[in-house]
């Protein structure tokens, strides 16, 4: 226990130094936010590029090298490398469980339920274990991990700057957008994806900061890796109304494929969760299965895109260079390999595999359309592959605006906007009817995490504060010195503490950030009663959660002391956003006890 305690102490000393520095600069909260936005955009751009380059090296040196070996060595290598990578990652993931999976569901949960707090160890673990899993051949993507890495960097800087909880929450989507902009070289789509998927509100007040950070990260990515788009494709053109039925068919097939992908992923993941073997072994099992699938696809059909991200093979499909039979093999093999890789609990995303699967589906439909319409097979297969990427993405992720913009930015081609919009709209509409919950929220629900906006709004109007509040309230006496209060607050681990007098009556409230700033200013010897906020916004036990939530939003705070109706200085509980979310989750579980 001594080593973790020393690390914790060093971390708190670092926080105090950062608080002293910012206090010396005399920055207001909005000025801090601007400075942090610029810093986050720059650092996340570098971090995303570093992760990208690390993945390239790992894939080339591990699974890529094994593909070039002689037959006997290749068979052993393609089976053993993903298995060993999965086993090693599983053993290390025991210490950082938050680094499993894509990263996007975890960022959504941190933003909506944990006030934007993402431990920095997750950043380090995601970068290392994501590189290991993808580099050893598991069929996963880099975009989700990049979002989590950069969101964690934003959370780190916000905590070092001792910003308010609301500001810390707003920094998480800023980092997420910066990471995605640098990962895909798509700053506009990064903004819309963050607003659609992470925040859930296209008119969110942080849109300015999100745009600025995305542009900075994209500029850094351009400077280091070049300004070329992710995929280089010929200038495809829309060949008239006779192609529209085939694009509409592609949209319908993409909807079915996206629902099949999501359903298969959830069911196999549930099976893995229930499988009674050590959890660290499961990614190794997944790696072994992926190795077998990839080996068969490679030796029987020459399909090389099953392992890892697969963007080289997808690029060939977008140029119309994948034959019908090979595209069919790659679609099936990649879908199964991705479902197995993710369900086993490895570290990596599903963003890139979804695009890959969509590209192969589009190539199949494009080849069919070319034979029926007697047009050029190569150009039709490539154009339909491009549209298929967006259509399957729209059906699985349910980010309709992003699904259009991301294809434009990744390919630098705008000539087939009409068929792309038609296919995406059809896929989105049909998939929403067949399976109402998008893939990332479905993964959270499977883990028992219910995001606040998922509950019907009328529920909060029927639940009282008394049913959700925390009754065992940790308070701080007003006679305590600021330094002693700060030490005690760090020990308890909460964000805010009611301040009480000798009769245990409420006299104020103080947050950990307030205490850190006071200690940084040299006011550690002052009494807590002197620095606590005297005007306490509170609620009562009989208020509805809807009323309490409106009060939290109106005053831009994240907790409310609950006081008695008979005496507004007698504390009976405390209510946080987390309490409200847990109350909603309990309600949801009661409504579906069989799930």
Secondary structure, 3 states (H helix, E strand, C coil): CHHHHHHHHHHHHHHHHHHHHHHHHCCCHHHHHHHHHHHHHHHHHHHHHHHHHHHHHHHHHCHHHHHCCCHHHHHHHHHHHHHHHHHHHHHHHCCCHHHCECCHHHHHHHHHHCCCCCCHHHHHHHHHHHHHHHHCCCCCECHHHHHHHHHHHHHHHHHHCCCCHHHHHHHHHHHHHHHHHHHHCCHHHHHHHHHHHHHCCCCCCCHHHHHHHHHHHHHHHHHHHCCCCCCCCCCCCCCCHHHHHHHHHHHHHHHHHHHHHHHHHHHHHHHHHHCCCCHHHHHHHHHHHHHHHHHHHHHHHCCCCCCCCCHHHHHHHHCCCCCHHHHHHHHHHHHHHHHHHHHCCCECECHHHHHHHHHHHHHHHHHHHHHHHCCCHHHHHHHHHHHHHHHHHHHHHCCHHHHHHHHHHHHCCCCCHHHHHHHHHHHHHHHHHHCCCCHHHHHHHHCCCCCHHHCCHHHCCCCEHHHCCECCCCEEECCCEHHHHHHHHHHHCCCEEEEECCCCCEEEEEEHHHHHHHHHCCCCCCEHHHHCECCCCEEECCCEHHHHHHHHHHHCCCEEEEECCCCCCCEEEEEEHHHHHHHHHHHHHHHCCCC
